[in-house]
Every structure is written in C-alpha cells, then in structure tokens.
Amino acid sequence: MYYYIIERNGGEEHDWGIYRPGVLSEDFMVTKAYYKTLMHRQETLSKAVSRKMVVHNTLITTNGVVRNEYSGVFTNVITLDDLFMKSRK
C-alpha cells in the first residue's frame, strides 16, 4: 500500500508518500483489525495536514480486493489490469 499526499498551493504541487510494500498471490482481504489500523492512520494523517486536504485510502494490488464489510475503507482499488489495460478497438 502507498500512502500518498498531494498538496496544491497556487500553481505549485507538493506530494509526499509512505509506501508499505507487499506482494500477494491472491486477492487482498481486509480484516477487522486491519480496518481499524487503516482508520487510525487516516485519522492521524488527517489531523497532521491542512483542513483543506482530504485523505483517501487507495489500494494498489496485483489481483484485487475481496469485497466484505471492511473493504469499503478504500476509496480506490487499482489492480495490475487497471495499470496495464490494453486499449480496446
């Protein structure tokens, strides 16, 4: 997972990221414990940045995410298929 902040100030753009590497051979499943961890990180980050900024959880994964009651914590889920999608004719 990659925690990424983009700050736009006037014409300038600043970005910061925190990367949590991991390779999975199957779909990612969000457990209740991991959901709580992500919510805590999001809350902590939200308090540390400007109130004009919004914090989104985005999962970049090889396969996808298992849909369950906790998978909604991600605003976006990006898979390899999304990154390398061939143009359709």
MODELLER restraints for C-alpha pairs under 7 A, 6 or more apart:
rsr = mdl.restraints
at = mdl.atoms
rsr.add(forms.Gaussian(group=physical.xy_distance, feature=features.Distance(at['CA:1:A'], at['CA:19:A']), mean=5.86, stdev=0.5))
rsr.add(forms.Gaussian(group=physical.xy_distance, feature=features.Distance(at['CA:1:A'], at['CA:20:A']), mean=4.85, stdev=0.5))
rsr.add(forms.Gaussian(group=physical.xy_distance, feature=features.Distance(at['CA:1:A'], at['CA:21:A']), mean=6.17, stdev=0.5))
rsr.add(forms.Gaussian(group=physical.xy_distance, feature=features.Distance(at['CA:1:A'], at['CA:59:A']), mean=5.67, stdev=0.5))
rsr.add(forms.Gaussian(group=physical.xy_distance, feature=features.Distance(at['CA:1:A'], at['CA:60:A']), mean=6.07, stdev=0.5))
rsr.add(forms.Gaussian(group=physical.xy_distance, feature=features.Distance(at['CA:2:A'], at['CA:17:A']), mean=6.56, stdev=0.5))
rsr.add(forms.Gaussian(group=physical.xy_distance, feature=features.Distance(at['CA:2:A'], at['CA:18:A']), mean=5.57, stdev=0.5))
rsr.add(forms.Gaussian(group=physical.xy_distance, feature=features.Distance(at['CA:2:A'], at['CA:19:A']), mean=4.17, stdev=0.5))
rsr.add(forms.Gaussian(group=physical.xy_distance, feature=features.Distance(at['CA:2:A'], at['CA:20:A']), mean=5.82, stdev=0.5))
rsr.add(forms.Gaussian(group=physical.xy_distance, feature=features.Distance(at['CA:3:A'], at['CA:17:A']), mean=5.19, stdev=0.5))
rsr.add(forms.Gaussian(group=physical.xy_distance, feature=features.Distance(at['CA:3:A'], at['CA:18:A']), mean=4.69, stdev=0.5))
rsr.add(forms.Gaussian(group=physical.xy_distance, feature=features.Distance(at['CA:3:A'], at['CA:19:A']), mean=5.98, stdev=0.5))
rsr.add(forms.Gaussian(group=physical.xy_distance, feature=features.Distance(at['CA:4:A'], at['CA:16:A']), mean=5.61, stdev=0.5))
rsr.add(forms.Gaussian(group=physical.xy_distance, feature=features.Distance(at['CA:4:A'], at['CA:17:A']), mean=4.03, stdev=0.5))
rsr.add(forms.Gaussian(group=physical.xy_distance, feature=features.Distance(at['CA:4:A'], at['CA:18:A']), mean=6.27, stdev=0.5))
rsr.add(forms.Gaussian(group=physical.xy_distance, feature=features.Distance(at['CA:5:A'], at['CA:15:A']), mean=5.23, stdev=0.5))
rsr.add(forms.Gaussian(group=physical.xy_distance, feature=features.Distance(at['CA:5:A'], at['CA:16:A']), mean=4.99, stdev=0.5))
rsr.add(forms.Gaussian(group=physical.xy_distance, feature=features.Distance(at['CA:5:A'], at['CA:17:A']), mean=6.04, stdev=0.5))
rsr.add(forms.Gaussian(group=physical.xy_distance, feature=features.Distance(at['CA:6:A'], at['CA:13:A']), mean=6.86, stdev=0.5))
rsr.add(forms.Gaussian(group=physical.xy_distance, feature=features.Distance(at['CA:6:A'], at['CA:14:A']), mean=5.74, stdev=0.5))
rsr.add(forms.Gaussian(group=physical.xy_distance, feature=features.Distance(at['CA:6:A'], at['CA:15:A']), mean=4.24, stdev=0.5))
rsr.add(forms.Gaussian(group=physical.xy_distance, feature=features.Distance(at['CA:6:A'], at['CA:16:A']), mean=6.60, stdev=0.5))
rsr.add(forms.Gaussian(group=physical.xy_distance, feature=features.Distance(at['CA:7:A'], at['CA:13:A']), mean=5.64, stdev=0.5))
rsr.add(forms.Gaussian(group=physical.xy_distance, feature=features.Distance(at['CA:7:A'], at['CA:14:A']), mean=5.04, stdev=0.5))
rsr.add(forms.Gaussian(group=physical.xy_distance, feature=features.Distance(at['CA:7:A'], at['CA:15:A']), mean=5.96, stdev=0.5))
rsr.add(forms.Gaussian(group=physical.xy_distance, feature=features.Distance(at['CA:8:A'], at['CA:14:A']), mean=6.41, stdev=0.5))
rsr.add(forms.Gaussian(group=physical.xy_distance, feature=features.Distance(at['CA:26:A'], at['CA:63:A']), mean=6.25, stdev=0.5))
rsr.add(forms.Gaussian(group=physical.xy_distance, feature=features.Distance(at['CA:27:A'], at['CA:63:A']), mean=5.26, stdev=0.5))
rsr.add(forms.Gaussian(group=physical.xy_distance, feature=features.Distance(at['CA:27:A'], at['CA:64:A']), mean=4.91, stdev=0.5))
rsr.add(forms.Gaussian(group=physical.xy_distance, feature=features.Distance(at['CA:27:A'], at['CA:65:A']), mean=4.99, stdev=0.5))
rsr.add(forms.Gaussian(group=physical.xy_distance, feature=features.Distance(at['CA:27:A'], at['CA:66:A']), mean=5.88, stdev=0.5))
rsr.add(forms.Gaussian(group=physical.xy_distance, feature=features.Distance(at['CA:28:A'], at['CA:64:A']), mean=6.17, stdev=0.5))
rsr.add(forms.Gaussian(group=physical.xy_distance, feature=features.Distance(at['CA:28:A'], at['CA:65:A']), mean=4.56, stdev=0.5))
rsr.add(forms.Gaussian(group=physical.xy_distance, feature=features.Distance(at['CA:28:A'], at['CA:66:A']), mean=5.92, stdev=0.5))
rsr.add(forms.Gaussian(group=physical.xy_distance, feature=features.Distance(at['CA:29:A'], at['CA:65:A']), mean=5.89, stdev=0.5))
rsr.add(forms.Gaussian(group=physical.xy_distance, feature=features.Distance(at['CA:29:A'], at['CA:66:A']), mean=5.09, stdev=0.5))
rsr.add(forms.Gaussian(group=physical.xy_distance, feature=features.Distance(at['CA:30:A'], at['CA:70:A']), mean=5.82, stdev=0.5))
rsr.add(forms.Gaussian(group=physical.xy_distance, feature=features.Distance(at['CA:30:A'], at['CA:71:A']), mean=5.69, stdev=0.5))
rsr.add(forms.Gaussian(group=physical.xy_distance, feature=features.Distance(at['CA:31:A'], at['CA:70:A']), mean=6.70, stdev=0.5))
rsr.add(forms.Gaussian(group=physical.xy_distance, feature=features.Distance(at['CA:32:A'], at['CA:70:A']), mean=6.58, stdev=0.5))
rsr.add(forms.Gaussian(group=physical.xy_distance, feature=features.Distance(at['CA:35:A'], at['CA:70:A']), mean=6.07, stdev=0.5))
rsr.add(forms.Gaussian(group=physical.xy_distance, feature=features.Distance(at['CA:35:A'], at['CA:73:A']), mean=6.87, stdev=0.5))
rsr.add(forms.Gaussian(group=physical.xy_distance, feature=features.Distance(at['CA:42:A'], at['CA:55:A']), mean=6.56, stdev=0.5))
rsr.add(forms.Gaussian(group=physical.xy_distance, feature=features.Distance(at['CA:46:A'], at['CA:55:A']), mean=6.27, stdev=0.5))
rsr.add(forms.Gaussian(group=physical.xy_distance, feature=features.Distance(at['CA:56:A'], at['CA:75:A']), mean=5.91, stdev=0.5))
rsr.add(forms.Gaussian(group=physical.xy_distance, feature=features.Distance(at['CA:57:A'], at['CA:73:A']), mean=6.72, stdev=0.5))
rsr.add(forms.Gaussian(group=physical.xy_distance, feature=features.Distance(at['CA:57:A'], at['CA:74:A']), mean=4.76, stdev=0.5))
rsr.add(forms.Gaussian(group=physical.xy_distance, feature=features.Distance(at['CA:57:A'], at['CA:75:A']), mean=5.53, stdev=0.5))
rsr.add(forms.Gaussian(group=physical.xy_distance, feature=features.Distance(at['CA:57:A'], at['CA:76:A']), mean=6.92, stdev=0.5))
rsr.add(forms.Gaussian(group=physical.xy_distance, feature=features.Distance(at['CA:58:A'], at['CA:74:A']), mean=5.32, stdev=0.5))
rsr.add(forms.Gaussian(group=physical.xy_distance, feature=features.Distance(at['CA:58:A'], at['CA:75:A']), mean=5.76, stdev=0.5))
rsr.add(forms.Gaussian(group=physical.xy_distance, feature=features.Distance(at['CA:58:A'], at['CA:76:A']), mean=4.71, stdev=0.5))
rsr.add(forms.Gaussian(group=physical.xy_distance, feature=features.Distance(at['CA:58:A'], at['CA:77:A']), mean=5.80, stdev=0.5))
rsr.add(forms.Gaussian(group=physical.xy_distance, feature=features.Distance(at['CA:59:A'], at['CA:74:A']), mean=6.43, stdev=0.5))
rsr.add(forms.Gaussian(group=physical.xy_distance, feature=features.Distance(at['CA:59:A'], at['CA:76:A']), mean=6.32, stdev=0.5))
rsr.add(forms.Gaussian(group=physical.xy_distance, feature=features.Distance(at['CA:59:A'], at['CA:77:A']), mean=4.77, stdev=0.5))
rsr.add(forms.Gaussian(group=physical.xy_distance, feature=features.Distance(at['CA:59:A'], at['CA:78:A']), mean=6.11, stdev=0.5))
rsr.add(forms.Gaussian(group=physical.xy_distance, feature=features.Distance(at['CA:60:A'], at['CA:77:A']), mean=6.00, stdev=0.5))
rsr.add(forms.Gaussian(group=physical.xy_distance, feature=features.Distance(at['CA:60:A'], at['CA:78:A']), mean=4.72, stdev=0.5))
rsr.add(forms.Gaussian(group=physical.xy_distance, feature=features.Distance(at['CA:60:A'], at['CA:79:A']), mean=5.88, stdev=0.5))
rsr.add(forms.Gaussian(group=physical.xy_distance, feature=features.Distance(at['CA:61:A'], at['CA:78:A']), mean=6.28, stdev=0.5))
rsr.add(forms.Gaussian(group=physical.xy_distance, feature=features.Distance(at['CA:61:A'], at['CA:79:A']), mean=5.04, stdev=0.5))
rsr.add(forms.Gaussian(group=physical.xy_distance, feature=features.Distance(at['CA:61:A'], at['CA:80:A']), mean=6.84, stdev=0.5))
rsr.add(forms.Gaussian(group=physical.xy_distance, feature=features.Distance(at['CA:62:A'], at['CA:79:A']), mean=5.26, stdev=0.5))
rsr.add(forms.Gaussian(group=physical.xy_distance, feature=features.Distance(at['CA:62:A'], at['CA:80:A']), mean=5.16, stdev=0.5))
rsr.add(forms.Gaussian(group=physical.xy_distance, feature=features.Distance(at['CA:63:A'], at['CA:79:A']), mean=5.69, stdev=0.5))
rsr.add(forms.Gaussian(group=physical.xy_distance, feature=features.Distance(at['CA:63:A'], at['CA:80:A']), mean=6.79, stdev=0.5))
rsr.add(forms.Gaussian(group=physical.xy_distance, feature=features.Distance(at['CA:64:A'], at['CA:79:A']), mean=5.76, stdev=0.5))
